[in-house]
Amino acid sequence: MVFFGRKKSSIGLDIGSGFVKLVEVDHSGDQPEVVRVAMRPLVPDAIVEGEVMDSGAVADTVRDVIELTALKSASVVTGVGGHAVIIKKIEMDRMPESDARQVLPFEAERHVPFDIQSVQLDLQILDPEGTDPKMEVLLVAAKRDLIDDRLSLLGEAGVQPRVVDVDAFALHNAFEHNHPEVRQGIVALVHVGHEMTNVNILVEGTPILTRDIPFGSRSIREDLQRERGLTAEEAEEVVQGRKTLPDLRIFVERGVEDVAMGVERAAAFLLTRESGEQLGRVFLSGGGARIPGLAEVLGARMGVETQVANAFARLPVRAGAASGIDLDQSSPMMQLSVGLALRKP
């Protein structure tokens, strides 16, 4: 593991399907402080459904973002997610964490639909102070190919990864820091990206269940182009809220249906195992959260309080840290990179 020497900061690098985002957080003071923010769009289809189609173009964009921030160190915290990452709450016989890690591969064979030899495993004991003979454990499994591909891409860009995190956990970190109310009851964190939506269900602040839904802001853009004859640039202006379209709500309602069903199915699965408490609140993040009316439509569809999260709500931003970036507009997009950067060095 490579650290920053004496420098007490972390650099979160989020390589999404539409943008590369970077946030640097200084941890040396009484509270974390954002000292750099940068983002650059990727060329179209450089990443499709989470798969890198043009590694050279993506590596170039990562280099551009690093150079833009004039960072002396390119050691970063990055994340992986998607269908190649499994997060599941399981039960194990109570034992010390060191012993649990020894038997984890055998336990994982019962729960992970991949060849155990092809995955990287990790765990977190959810009730470490418990006395019951069984303990609740959060199992994480990520395909090694996914991690290797990400490391190869970063190497091509001249970037040294310090930590490879799980996207869902990084999002949880950012939500919990800026919206501590997610620690109460059952909450859905919904990250609407360019192509995929990640749903993370929390119970009393603990991530219990994740789901990926094949919907993103790209879907609405393409529908606008196909059904309203808009150019790609015009559709982008509408999706970003910079241009109005009278019947945009029709397209939003259509897309939100997939997201709502995904959240409801995840919550329903969870409720069969928990006390029967209902889903209490939904928080939105990601570039798709900025689509005009999306939060209102989703909240009305599900009958649940829904709001767009602010990645900087309780995170001070140093003057000049985000040159040329409107943080109020970009905040939902920066949720993952903020969560990654909140990992202390």
ZADO-1210 file (C-alpha; in nm, 4 decimals, padded with zeros to 6 digits):
<atoms>
<atom x="00.0000" y="00.0000" z="00.0000" code="MET" pos="1"/>
<atom x="00.1473" y="00.3366" z="-00.1006" code="VAL" pos="2"/>
<atom x="00.0863" y="00.6383" z="00.1196" code="PHE" pos="3"/>
<atom x="00.1480" y="01.0087" z="00.0659" code="PHE" pos="4"/>
<atom x="00.4454" y="01.0341" z="00.3020" code="GLY" pos="5"/>
<atom x="00.3719" y="01.3159" z="00.5469" code="ARG" pos="6"/>
<atom x="00.0851" y="01.4571" z="00.3445" code="LYS" pos="7"/>
<atom x="-00.2447" y="01.3993" z="00.5219" code="LYS" pos="8"/>
<atom x="-00.4754" y="01.4023" z="00.2232" code="SER" pos="9"/>
<atom x="-00.6630" y="01.1526" z="00.0095" code="SER" pos="10"/>
<atom x="-00.7428" y="01.1775" z="-00.3606" code="ILE" pos="11"/>
<atom x="-01.0676" y="01.0165" z="-00.4753" code="GLY" pos="12"/>
<atom x="-01.0760" y="00.9250" z="-00.8447" code="LEU" pos="13"/>
<atom x="-01.4099" y="00.8221" z="-00.9952" code="ASP" pos="14"/>
<atom x="-01.3917" y="00.6854" z="-01.3510" code="ILE" pos="15"/>
<atom x="-01.7524" y="00.6848" z="-01.4662" code="GLY" pos="16"/>
<atom x="-01.9076" y="00.6114" z="-01.8040" code="SER" pos="17"/>
<atom x="-01.9532" y="00.9795" z="-01.8842" code="GLY" pos="18"/>
<atom x="-01.6956" y="01.1713" z="-01.6792" code="PHE" pos="19"/>
<atom x="-01.3736" y="01.1299" z="-01.4838" code="VAL" pos="20"/>
<atom x="-01.4083" y="01.3095" z="-01.1496" code="LYS" pos="21"/>
<atom x="-01.1407" y="01.3847" z="-00.8900" code="LEU" pos="22"/>
<atom x="-01.1676" y="01.5234" z="-00.5375" code="VAL" pos="23"/>
<atom x="-00.8800" y="01.5776" z="-00.2944" code="GLU" pos="24"/>
<atom x="-00.9645" y="01.5984" z="00.0763" code="VAL" pos="25"/>
<atom x="-00.7230" y="01.7279" z="00.3401" code="ASP" pos="26"/>
<atom x="-00.7556" y="01.5362" z="00.6683" code="HIS" pos="27"/>
<atom x="-00.4983" y="01.7319" z="00.8687" code="SER" pos="28"/>
<atom x="-00.7425" y="01.9681" z="01.0412" code="GLY" pos="29"/>
<atom x="-01.0268" y="01.9229" z="01.2878" code="ASP" pos="30"/>
<atom x="-01.2544" y="01.8191" z="01.0010" code="GLN" pos="31"/>
<atom x="-01.1975" y="01.7058" z="00.6415" code="PRO" pos="32"/>
<atom x="-01.1708" y="01.9863" z="00.3849" code="GLU" pos="33"/>
<atom x="-01.1933" y="01.9717" z="00.0062" code="VAL" pos="34"/>
<atom x="-00.8840" y="02.1289" z="-00.1496" code="VAL" pos="35"/>
<atom x="-00.9205" y="02.0247" z="-00.5151" code="ARG" pos="36"/>
<atom x="-01.2078" y="01.9340" z="-00.7454" code="VAL" pos="37"/>
<atom x="-01.1740" y="01.8489" z="-01.1141" code="ALA" pos="38"/>
<atom x="-01.3737" y="01.6732" z="-01.3829" code="MET" pos="39"/>
<atom x="-01.3484" y="01.6018" z="-01.7530" code="ARG" pos="40"/>
<atom x="-01.5945" y="01.4348" z="-01.9928" code="PRO" pos="41"/>
<atom x="-01.5003" y="01.1086" z="-02.1614" code="LEU" pos="42"/>
<atom x="-01.5324" y="01.0670" z="-02.5353" code="VAL" pos="43"/>
<atom x="-01.8631" y="00.8942" z="-02.6234" code="PRO" pos="44"/>
<atom x="-01.8646" y="00.5157" z="-02.5762" code="ASP" pos="45"/>
<atom x="-01.5161" y="00.5031" z="-02.4244" code="ALA" pos="46"/>
<atom x="-01.6855" y="00.3037" z="-02.1466" code="ILE" pos="47"/>
<atom x="-02.0018" y="00.1068" z="-02.2252" code="VAL" pos="48"/>
<atom x="-02.1989" y="-00.0761" z="-01.9551" code="GLU" pos="49"/>
<atom x="-01.8998" y="-00.0536" z="-01.7249" code="GLY" pos="50"/>
<atom x="-01.6596" y="-00.2081" z="-01.9770" code="GLU" pos="51"/>
<atom x="-01.3692" y="00.0007" z="-02.1029" code="VAL" pos="52"/>
<atom x="-01.3879" y="00.0039" z="-02.4829" code="MET" pos="53"/>
<atom x="-01.1077" y="00.2563" z="-02.5441" code="ASP" pos="54"/>
<atom x="-00.8479" y="00.2342" z="-02.2677" code="SER" pos="55"/>
<atom x="-00.6231" y="00.4881" z="-02.4397" code="GLY" pos="56"/>
<atom x="-00.8947" y="00.7536" z="-02.4423" code="ALA" pos="57"/>
<atom x="-00.9868" y="00.6863" z="-02.0794" code="VAL" pos="58"/>
<atom x="-00.6219" y="00.6932" z="-01.9687" code="ALA" pos="59"/>
<atom x="-00.5738" y="01.0229" z="-02.1527" code="ASP" pos="60"/>
<atom x="-00.8726" y="01.1742" z="-01.9717" code="THR" pos="61"/>
<atom x="-00.7428" y="01.0540" z="-01.6342" code="VAL" pos="62"/>
<atom x="-00.4053" y="01.2135" z="-01.7131" code="ARG" pos="63"/>
<atom x="-00.5792" y="01.5369" z="-01.8128" code="ASP" pos="64"/>
<atom x="-00.7631" y="01.5502" z="-01.4791" code="VAL" pos="65"/>
<atom x="-00.4438" y="01.4820" z="-01.2822" code="ILE" pos="66"/>
<atom x="-00.2546" y="01.7499" z="-01.4771" code="GLU" pos="67"/>
<atom x="-00.5432" y="01.9935" z="-01.4375" code="LEU" pos="68"/>
<atom x="-00.5101" y="01.9756" z="-01.0598" code="THR" pos="69"/>
<atom x="-00.1290" y="02.0018" z="-01.0708" code="ALA" pos="70"/>
<atom x="-00.1016" y="01.7188" z="-00.8202" code="LEU" pos="71"/>
<atom x="00.2529" y="01.6270" z="-00.7276" code="LYS" pos="72"/>
<atom x="00.1410" y="01.2799" z="-00.6278" code="SER" pos="73"/>
<atom x="-00.0896" y="01.0715" z="-00.8437" code="ALA" pos="74"/>
<atom x="-00.1578" y="00.8143" z="-00.5717" code="SER" pos="75"/>
<atom x="-00.5319" y="00.7792" z="-00.5505" code="VAL" pos="76"/>
<atom x="-00.8248" y="00.5987" z="-00.3930" code="VAL" pos="77"/>
<atom x="-01.0466" y="00.4540" z="-00.6627" code="THR" pos="78"/>
<atom x="-01.3419" y="00.2179" z="-00.6668" code="GLY" pos="79"/>
<atom x="-01.4999" y="-00.0699" z="-00.8551" code="VAL" pos="80"/>
<atom x="-01.8642" y="-00.1701" z="-00.8864" code="GLY" pos="81"/>
<atom x="-02.1247" y="-00.3260" z="-01.1097" code="GLY" pos="82"/>
<atom x="-02.2340" y="-00.6852" z="-01.1586" code="HIS" pos="83"/>
<atom x="-01.8823" y="-00.8161" z="-01.0960" code="ALA" pos="84"/>
<atom x="-01.9042" y="-00.7048" z="-00.7319" code="VAL" pos="85"/>
<atom x="-02.1219" y="-00.8942" z="-00.4831" code="ILE" pos="86"/>
<atom x="-02.2176" y="-00.7485" z="-00.1426" code="ILE" pos="87"/>
<atom x="-02.4271" y="-00.9683" z="00.0831" code="LYS" pos="88"/>
<atom x="-02.5124" y="-00.9962" z="00.4519" code="LYS" pos="89"/>
<atom x="-02.4553" y="-01.3506" z="00.5792" code="ILE" pos="90"/>
<atom x="-02.4385" y="-01.5360" z="00.9104" code="GLU" pos="91"/>
<atom x="-02.1290" y="-01.7132" z="01.0377" code="MET" pos="92"/>
<atom x="-02.0371" y="-01.8905" z="01.3588" code="ASP" pos="93"/>
<atom x="-01.9044" y="-01.6293" z="01.5998" code="ARG" pos="94"/>
<atom x="-01.5266" y="-01.6138" z="01.5979" code="MET" pos="95"/>
<atom x="-01.2451" y="-01.3557" z="01.5985" code="PRO" pos="96"/>
<atom x="-01.2096" y="-01.1570" z="01.2761" code="GLU" pos="97"/>
<atom x="-00.8718" y="-01.3174" z="01.2035" code="SER" pos="98"/>
<atom x="-01.0314" y="-01.6628" z="01.2125" code="ASP" pos="99"/>
<atom x="-01.3277" y="-01.5442" z="01.0065" code="ALA" pos="100"/>
<atom x="-01.0923" y="-01.4333" z="00.7315" code="ARG" pos="101"/>
<atom x="-00.9335" y="-01.7765" z="00.7281" code="GLN" pos="102"/>
<atom x="-01.2654" y="-01.9553" z="00.6727" code="VAL" pos="103"/>
<atom x="-01.4174" y="-01.6862" z="00.4490" code="LEU" pos="104"/>
<atom x="-01.3372" y="-01.8643" z="00.1179" code="PRO" pos="105"/>
<atom x="-01.5300" y="-02.1713" z="00.2342" code="PHE" pos="106"/>
<atom x="-01.8267" y="-01.9628" z="00.3533" code="GLU" pos="107"/>
<atom x="-01.8249" y="-01.7566" z="00.0338" code="ALA" pos="108"/>
<atom x="-01.8679" y="-02.0628" z="-00.1863" code="GLU" pos="109"/>
<atom x="-02.2264" y="-02.0860" z="-00.0577" code="ARG" pos="110"/>
<atom x="-02.3119" y="-01.7264" z="-00.1423" code="HIS" pos="111"/>
<atom x="-02.1014" y="-01.6056" z="-00.4375" code="VAL" pos="112"/>
<atom x="-02.2057" y="-01.7090" z="-00.7920" code="PRO" pos="113"/>
<atom x="-01.8459" y="-01.6913" z="-00.9166" code="PHE" pos="114"/>
<atom x="-01.5491" y="-01.9262" z="-00.9014" code="ASP" pos="115"/>
<atom x="-01.3988" y="-01.8441" z="-00.5614" code="ILE" pos="116"/>
<atom x="-01.0514" y="-01.8657" z="-00.7116" code="GLN" pos="117"/>
<atom x="-01.1419" y="-01.5795" z="-00.9461" code="SER" pos="118"/>
<atom x="-01.2535" y="-01.3278" z="-00.6825" code="VAL" pos="119"/>
<atom x="-01.1046" y="-01.1050" z="-00.4174" code="GLN" pos="120"/>
<atom x="-01.2892" y="-01.1483" z="-00.0863" code="LEU" pos="121"/>
<atom x="-01.3357" y="-00.9215" z="00.2121" code="ASP" pos="122"/>
<atom x="-01.5673" y="-00.9020" z="00.5122" code="LEU" pos="123"/>
<atom x="-01.6916" y="-00.6744" z="00.7864" code="GLN" pos="124"/>
<atom x="-01.8399" y="-00.8097" z="01.1100" code="ILE" pos="125"/>
<atom x="-02.1575" y="-00.6091" z="01.1711" code="LEU" pos="126"/>
<atom x="-02.2040" y="-00.7018" z="01.5389" code="ASP" pos="127"/>
<atom x="-01.8475" y="-00.7431" z="01.6720" code="PRO" pos="128"/>
<atom x="-01.9566" y="-00.6955" z="02.0342" code="GLU" pos="129"/>
<atom x="-02.2390" y="-00.9502" z="02.0087" code="GLY" pos="130"/>
<atom x="-02.2637" y="-01.2585" z="02.2278" code="THR" pos="131"/>
<atom x="-02.4932" y="-01.4778" z="02.0164" code="ASP" pos="132"/>
<atom x="-02.3380" y="-01.7979" z="01.8769" code="PRO" pos="133"/>
<atom x="-02.3943" y="-01.6575" z="01.5274" code="LYS" pos="134"/>
<atom x="-02.2655" y="-01.3232" z="01.3979" code="MET" pos="135"/>
<atom x="-02.3778" y="-01.1053" z="01.1081" code="GLU" pos="136"/>
<atom x="-02.1125" y="-01.0454" z="00.8451" code="VAL" pos="137"/>
<atom x="-02.1069" y="-00.8266" z="00.5361" code="LEU" pos="138"/>
<atom x="-01.9437" y="-01.0326" z="00.2616" code="LEU" pos="139"/>
<atom x="-01.7799" y="-00.8582" z="-00.0342" code="VAL" pos="140"/>
<atom x="-01.6547" y="-01.0379" z="-00.3440" code="ALA" pos="141"/>
<atom x="-01.5067" y="-00.8671" z="-00.6500" code="ALA" pos="142"/>
<atom x="-01.3841" y="-01.0446" z="-00.9612" code="LYS" pos="143"/>
<atom x="-01.0076" y="-01.0256" z="-00.9879" code="ARG" pos="144"/>
<atom x="-01.0353" y="-00.9465" z="-01.3592" code="ASP" pos="145"/>
<atom x="-01.2277" y="-00.6307" z="-01.2747" code="LEU" pos="146"/>
<atom x="-00.9614" y="-00.5184" z="-01.0296" code="ILE" pos="147"/>
<atom x="-00.6765" y="-00.6124" z="-01.2620" code="ASP" pos="148"/>
<atom x="-00.8343" y="-00.4191" z="-01.5495" code="ASP" pos="149"/>
<atom x="-00.8735" y="-00.1107" z="-01.3317" code="ARG" pos="150"/>
<atom x="-00.5124" y="-00.1347" z="-01.2114" code="LEU" pos="151"/>
<atom x="-00.3930" y="-00.1748" z="-01.5708" code="SER" pos="152"/>
<atom x="-00.5893" y="00.1321" z="-01.6799" code="LEU" pos="153"/>
<atom x="-00.4498" y="00.3411" z="-01.3969" code="LEU" pos="154"/>
<atom x="-00.0998" y="00.2211" z="-01.4767" code="GLY" pos="155"/>
<atom x="-00.1463" y="00.3301" z="-01.8376" code="GLU" pos="156"/>
<atom x="-00.2473" y="00.6735" z="-01.7071" code="ALA" pos="157"/>
<atom x="00.0573" y="00.6916" z="-01.4795" code="GLY" pos="158"/>
<atom x="-00.1563" y="00.6750" z="-01.1643" code="VAL" pos="159"/>
<atom x="-00.0689" y="00.4767" z="-00.8521" code="GLN" pos="160"/>
<atom x="-00.3728" y="00.3374" z="-00.6656" code="PRO" pos="161"/>
<atom x="-00.3380" y="00.3521" z="-00.2871" code="ARG" pos="162"/>
<atom x="-00.6710" y="00.1819" z="-00.2184" code="VAL" pos="163"/>
<atom x="-00.9254" y="00.0074" z="-00.4415" code="VAL" pos="164"/>
<atom x="-01.2580" y="00.0523" z="-00.2649" code="ASP" pos="165"/>
<atom x="-01.6086" y="-00.0687" z="-00.3484" code="VAL" pos="166"/>
<atom x="-01.8255" y="00.2000" z="-00.5095" code="ASP" pos="167"/>
<atom x="-02.1255" y="00.1229" z="-00.2876" code="ALA" pos="168"/>
<atom x="-01.9191" y="00.1680" z="00.0301" code="PHE" pos="169"/>
<atom x="-01.7634" y="00.4925" z="-00.0935" code="ALA" pos="170"/>
<atom x="-02.1095" y="00.6292" z="-00.1746" code="LEU" pos="171"/>
<atom x="-02.2226" y="00.5262" z="00.1728" code="HIS" pos="172"/>
<atom x="-01.9283" y="00.7150" z="00.3280" code="ASN" pos="173"/>
<atom x="-02.0199" y="01.0349" z="00.1448" code="ALA" pos="174"/>
<atom x="-02.3891" y="01.0073" z="00.2299" code="PHE" pos="175"/>
<atom x="-02.3208" y="00.9341" z="00.5961" code="GLU" pos="176"/>
<atom x="-02.0777" y="01.2255" z="00.6286" code="HIS" pos="177"/>
<atom x="-02.3058" y="01.4818" z="00.4652" code="ASN" pos="178"/>
<atom x="-02.6468" y="01.3413" z="00.5584" code="HIS" pos="179"/>
<atom x="-02.6141" y="01.1688" z="00.8989" code="PRO" pos="180"/>
<atom x="-02.9897" y="01.1030" z="00.8962" code="GLU" pos="181"/>
<atom x="-02.9165" y="00.7985" z="00.6757" code="VAL" pos="182"/>
<atom x="-02.8191" y="00.6211" z="00.9988" code="ARG" pos="183"/>
<atom x="-03.1848" y="00.6057" z="01.1024" code="GLN" pos="184"/>
<atom x="-03.4327" y="00.3451" z="00.9813" code="GLY" pos="185"/>
<atom x="-03.4316" y="00.1930" z="00.6329" code="ILE" pos="186"/>
<atom x="-03.2892" y="00.4223" z="00.3653" code="VAL" pos="187"/>
<atom x="-03.2212" y="00.3762" z="-00.0069" code="ALA" pos="188"/>
<atom x="-02.9168" y="00.5456" z="-00.1571" code="LEU" pos="189"/>
<atom x="-02.9784" y="00.5660" z="-00.5323" code="VAL" pos="190"/>
<atom x="-02.6846" y="00.6678" z="-00.7521" code="HIS" pos="191"/>
<atom x="-02.8066" y="00.7406" z="-01.1061" code="VAL" pos="192"/>
<atom x="-02.5079" y="00.7323" z="-01.3391" code="GLY" pos="193"/>
<atom x="-02.4578" y="00.7691" z="-01.7109" code="HIS" pos="194"/>
<atom x="-02.5610" y="00.4102" z="-01.7886" code="GLU" pos="195"/>
<atom x="-02.6308" y="00.2328" z="-01.4594" code="MET" pos="196"/>
<atom x="-02.8118" y="00.3053" z="-01.1351" code="THR" pos="197"/>
<atom x="-02.6729" y="00.1640" z="-00.8112" code="ASN" pos="198"/>
<atom x="-02.9186" y="00.1050" z="-00.5261" code="VAL" pos="199"/>
<atom x="-02.7748" y="00.0656" z="-00.1778" code="ASN" pos="200"/>
<atom x="-03.0175" y="-00.0230" z="00.1036" code="ILE" pos="201"/>
<atom x="-02.9118" y="00.0773" z="00.4556" code="LEU" pos="202"/>
<atom x="-03.0581" y="-00.0390" z="00.7865" code="VAL" pos="203"/>
<atom x="-02.9683" y="00.1916" z="01.0756" code="GLU" pos="204"/>
<atom x="-02.6735" y="00.3167" z="00.8710" code="GLY" pos="205"/>
<atom x="-02.5346" y="-00.0257" z="00.7776" code="THR" pos="206"/>
<atom x="-02.5257" y="-00.1189" z="00.4068" code="PRO" pos="207"/>
<atom x="-02.7174" y="-00.4454" z="00.3779" code="ILE" pos="208"/>
<atom x="-02.8090" y="-00.4914" z="00.0124" code="LEU" pos="209"/>
<atom x="-02.6995" y="-00.3506" z="-00.3231" code="THR" pos="210"/>
<atom x="-02.8561" y="-00.3736" z="-00.6669" code="ARG" pos="211"/>
<atom x="-02.7539" y="-00.2455" z="-01.0097" code="ASP" pos="212"/>
<atom x="-03.0277" y="-00.1317" z="-01.2472" code="ILE" pos="213"/>
<atom x="-02.9612" y="-00.0865" z="-01.6221" code="PRO" pos="214"/>
<atom x="-03.0854" y="00.2721" z="-01.6345" code="PHE" pos="215"/>
<atom x="-02.8978" y="00.6012" z="-01.6546" code="GLY" pos="216"/>
<atom x="-02.9188" y="00.9525" z="-01.7894" code="SER" pos="217"/>
<atom x="-02.8051" y="00.8192" z="-02.1258" code="ARG" pos="218"/>
<atom x="-03.1372" y="00.6346" z="-02.1634" code="SER" pos="219"/>
<atom x="-03.3378" y="00.9566" z="-02.1469" code="ILE" pos="220"/>
<atom x="-03.0990" y="01.1371" z="-02.3817" code="ARG" pos="221"/>
<atom x="-03.1324" y="00.8626" z="-02.6415" code="GLU" pos="222"/>
<atom x="-03.5130" y="00.8587" z="-02.6058" code="ASP" pos="223"/>
<atom x="-03.5214" y="01.2341" z="-02.6647" code="LEU" pos="224"/>
<atom x="-03.3085" y="01.1968" z="-02.9760" code="GLN" pos="225"/>
<atom x="-03.5139" y="00.9089" z="-03.1126" code="ARG" pos="226"/>
<atom x="-03.8642" y="01.0313" z="-03.0292" code="GLU" pos="227"/>
<atom x="-03.8281" y="01.4094" z="-03.0410" code="ARG" pos="228"/>
<atom x="-03.5634" y="01.4391" z="-03.3089" code="GLY" pos="229"/>
<atom x="-03.3189" y="01.6266" z="-03.0875" code="LEU" pos="230"/>
<atom x="-02.9487" y="01.6276" z="-03.1606" code="THR" pos="231"/>
<atom x="-02.7161" y="01.4738" z="-02.9014" code="ALA" pos="232"/>
<atom x="-02.6178" y="01.8243" z="-02.7904" code="GLU" pos="233"/>
<atom x="-02.9803" y="01.9398" z="-02.7599" code="GLU" pos="234"/>
<atom x="-03.0772" y="01.6289" z="-02.5611" code="ALA" pos="235"/>
<atom x="-02.7833" y="01.6895" z="-02.3278" code="GLU" pos="236"/>
<atom x="-02.8989" y="02.0481" z="-02.2696" code="GLU" pos="237"/>
<atom x="-03.2469" y="01.9227" z="-02.1759" code="VAL" pos="238"/>
<atom x="-03.1193" y="01.6495" z="-01.9437" code="VAL" pos="239"/>
<atom x="-02.8886" y="01.8957" z="-01.7692" code="GLN" pos="240"/>
<atom x="-03.1743" y="02.1416" z="-01.7217" code="GLY" pos="241"/>
<atom x="-03.0194" y="02.4123" z="-01.9344" code="ARG" pos="242"/>
<atom x="-03.2984" y="02.3890" z="-02.1933" code="LYS" pos="243"/>
<atom x="-03.6673" y="02.3218" z="-02.1301" code="THR" pos="244"/>
<atom x="-03.8856" y="02.0634" z="-02.3006" code="LEU" pos="245"/>
<atom x="-04.2606" y="02.0761" z="-02.2220" code="PRO" pos="246"/>
<atom x="-04.3124" y="01.6995" z="-02.2114" code="ASP" pos="247"/>
<atom x="-03.9820" y="01.5959" z="-02.0510" code="LEU" pos="248"/>
<atom x="-04.1773" y="01.4532" z="-01.7564" code="ARG" pos="249"/>
<atom x="-04.3127" y="01.1750" z="-01.9832" code="ILE" pos="250"/>
<atom x="-03.9597" y="01.0518" z="-02.0475" code="PHE" pos="251"/>
<atom x="-03.8606" y="01.0900" z="-01.6828" code="VAL" pos="252"/>
<atom x="-04.1633" y="00.8889" z="-01.5651" code="GLU" pos="253"/>
<atom x="-04.0785" y="00.6110" z="-01.8070" code="ARG" pos="254"/>
<atom x="-03.7214" y="00.5876" z="-01.6852" code="GLY" pos="255"/>
<atom x="-03.8099" y="00.6272" z="-01.3183" code="VAL" pos="256"/>
<atom x="-04.0363" y="00.3213" z="-01.3377" code="GLU" pos="257"/>
<atom x="-03.7327" y="00.0943" z="-01.3784" code="ASP" pos="258"/>
<atom x="-03.5554" y="00.2621" z="-01.0862" code="VAL" pos="259"/>
<atom x="-03.8642" y="00.2477" z="-00.8623" code="ALA" pos="260"/>
<atom x="-03.9185" y="-00.1210" z="-00.9315" code="MET" pos="261"/>
<atom x="-03.5533" y="-00.1937" z="-00.8574" code="GLY" pos="262"/>
<atom x="-03.5670" y="-00.0101" z="-00.5251" code="VAL" pos="263"/>
<atom x="-03.8978" y="-00.1722" z="-00.4303" code="GLU" pos="264"/>
<atom x="-03.7723" y="-00.5219" z="-00.5085" code="ARG" pos="265"/>
<atom x="-03.4556" y="-00.4667" z="-00.3068" code="ALA" pos="266"/>
<atom x="-03.6530" y="-00.3262" z="-00.0145" code="ALA" pos="267"/>
<atom x="-03.9122" y="-00.6061" z="-00.0338" code="ALA" pos="268"/>
<atom x="-03.6373" y="-00.8700" z="-00.0209" code="PHE" pos="269"/>
<atom x="-03.4895" y="-00.6954" z="00.2790" code="LEU" pos="270"/>
<atom x="-03.8205" y="-00.6572" z="00.4611" code="LEU" pos="271"/>
<atom x="-03.8752" y="-01.0336" z="00.4572" code="THR" pos="272"/>
<atom x="-03.5619" y="-01.0617" z="00.6729" code="ARG" pos="273"/>
<atom x="-03.5978" y="-00.7552" z="00.8955" code="GLU" pos="274"/>
<atom x="-03.8600" y="-00.6397" z="01.1446" code="SER" pos="275"/>
<atom x="-04.1088" y="-00.5254" z="00.8816" code="GLY" pos="276"/>
<atom x="-04.0166" y="-00.1565" z="00.9038" code="GLU" pos="277"/>
<atom x="-04.0889" y="00.0238" z="00.5768" code="GLN" pos="278"/>
<atom x="-03.8504" y="00.2127" z="00.3529" code="LEU" pos="279"/>
<atom x="-03.8330" y="00.5583" z="00.5071" code="GLY" pos="280"/>
<atom x="-03.6381" y="00.7790" z="00.2682" code="ARG" pos="281"/>
<atom x="-03.4596" y="00.7853" z="-00.0672" code="VAL" pos="282"/>
<atom x="-03.1478" y="00.9901" z="-00.1410" code="PHE" pos="283"/>
<atom x="-03.0389" y="01.0503" z="-00.5007" code="LEU" pos="284"/>
<atom x="-02.6915" y="01.1164" z="-00.6360" code="SER" pos="285"/>
<atom x="-02.5043" y="01.0805" z="-00.9651" code="GLY" pos="286"/>
<atom x="-02.5280" y="01.2845" z="-01.2823" code="GLY" pos="287"/>
<atom x="-02.8773" y="01.1500" z="-01.3481" code="GLY" pos="288"/>
<atom x="-03.0015" y="01.3015" z="-01.0218" code="ALA" pos="289"/>
<atom x="-02.9777" y="01.6401" z="-01.1933" code="ARG" pos="290"/>
<atom x="-03.2426" y="01.5512" z="-01.4529" code="ILE" pos="291"/>
<atom x="-03.5240" y="01.8045" z="-01.4001" code="PRO" pos="292"/>
<atom x="-03.8123" y="01.6479" z="-01.2100" code="GLY" pos="293"/>
<atom x="-03.6493" y="01.3108" z="-01.1468" code="LEU" pos="294"/>
<atom x="-03.6508" y="01.3364" z="-00.7666" code="ALA" pos="295"/>
<atom x="-04.0123" y="01.4560" z="-00.7612" code="GLU" pos="296"/>
<atom x="-04.1316" y="01.1873" z="-01.0021" code="VAL" pos="297"/>
<atom x="-03.9526" y="00.9078" z="-00.8159" code="LEU" pos="298"/>
<atom x="-04.0831" y="01.0275" z="-00.4801" code="GLY" pos="299"/>
<atom x="-04.4408" y="01.0446" z="-00.6113" code="ALA" pos="300"/>
<atom x="-04.4126" y="00.7034" z="-00.7756" code="ARG" pos="301"/>
<atom x="-04.2836" y="00.5347" z="-00.4588" code="MET" pos="302"/>
<atom x="-04.4721" y="00.7409" z="-00.2040" code="GLY" pos="303"/>
<atom x="-04.1466" y="00.7980" z="-00.0160" code="VAL" pos="304"/>
<atom x="-03.9643" y="01.1207" z="00.0721" code="GLU" pos="305"/>
<atom x="-03.6960" y="01.1622" z="-00.1955" code="THR" pos="306"/>
<atom x="-03.4224" y="01.4244" z="-00.2132" code="GLN" pos="307"/>
<atom x="-03.1048" y="01.4937" z="-00.4059" code="VAL" pos="308"/>
<atom x="-02.7998" y="01.4563" z="-00.1840" code="ALA" pos="309"/>
<atom x="-02.5350" y="01.7262" z="-00.1529" code="ASN" pos="310"/>
<atom x="-02.1803" y="01.5883" z="-00.1570" code="ALA" pos="311"/>
<atom x="-02.0548" y="01.9073" z="00.0109" code="PHE" pos="312"/>
<atom x="-02.3362" y="01.9690" z="00.2617" code="ALA" pos="313"/>
<atom x="-02.1087" y="01.9185" z="00.5656" code="ARG" pos="314"/>
<atom x="-01.7746" y="01.9185" z="00.3886" code="LEU" pos="315"/>
<atom x="-01.6018" y="02.2583" z="00.3698" code="PRO" pos="316"/>
<atom x="-01.4518" y="02.3516" z="00.0328" code="VAL" pos="317"/>
<atom x="-01.1377" y="02.5629" z="00.0307" code="ARG" pos="318"/>
<atom x="-01.1553" y="02.8817" z="-00.1771" code="ALA" pos="319"/>
<atom x="-01.0380" y="02.8169" z="-00.5323" code="GLY" pos="320"/>
<atom x="-01.0607" y="02.4383" z="-00.4979" code="ALA" pos="321"/>
<atom x="-01.3140" y="02.4027" z="-00.7800" code="ALA" pos="322"/>
<atom x="-01.2006" y="02.6538" z="-01.0387" code="SER" pos="323"/>
<atom x="-01.4455" y="02.6646" z="-01.3296" code="GLY" pos="324"/>
<atom x="-01.6887" y="02.4159" z="-01.1686" code="ILE" pos="325"/>
<atom x="-02.0315" y="02.5075" z="-01.0309" code="ASP" pos="326"/>
<atom x="-02.0391" y="02.2893" z="-00.7195" code="LEU" pos="327"/>
<atom x="-02.4112" y="02.3433" z="-00.6642" code="ASP" pos="328"/>
<atom x="-02.4822" y="02.1972" z="-01.0079" code="GLN" pos="329"/>
<atom x="-02.2089" y="01.9316" z="-00.9994" code="SER" pos="330"/>
<atom x="-02.2536" y="01.8134" z="-00.6398" code="SER" pos="331"/>
<atom x="-02.4644" y="01.5032" z="-00.7234" code="PRO" pos="332"/>
<atom x="-02.1979" y="01.3897" z="-00.9717" code="MET" pos="333"/>
<atom x="-01.9182" y="01.4222" z="-00.7165" code="MET" pos="334"/>
<atom x="-02.0731" y="01.1910" z="-00.4551" code="GLN" pos="335"/>
<atom x="-01.8564" y="00.8891" z="-00.5373" code="LEU" pos="336"/>
<atom x="-01.5282" y="01.0789" z="-00.5694" code="SER" pos="337"/>
<atom x="-01.6013" y="01.2558" z="-00.2384" code="VAL" pos="338"/>
<atom x="-01.6723" y="00.9220" z="-00.0710" code="GLY" pos="339"/>
<atom x="-01.3453" y="00.7798" z="-00.2010" code="LEU" pos="340"/>
<atom x="-01.1509" y="01.0853" z="-00.0837" code="ALA" pos="341"/>
<atom x="-01.3004" y="01.0599" z="00.2654" code="LEU" pos="342"/>
<atom x="-01.0828" y="00.7510" z="00.3183" code="ARG" pos="343"/>
<atom x="-00.8140" y="00.8783" z="00.5550" code="LYS" pos="344"/>
<atom x="-00.4499" y="00.8196" z="00.4540" code="PRO" pos="345"/>
</atoms>
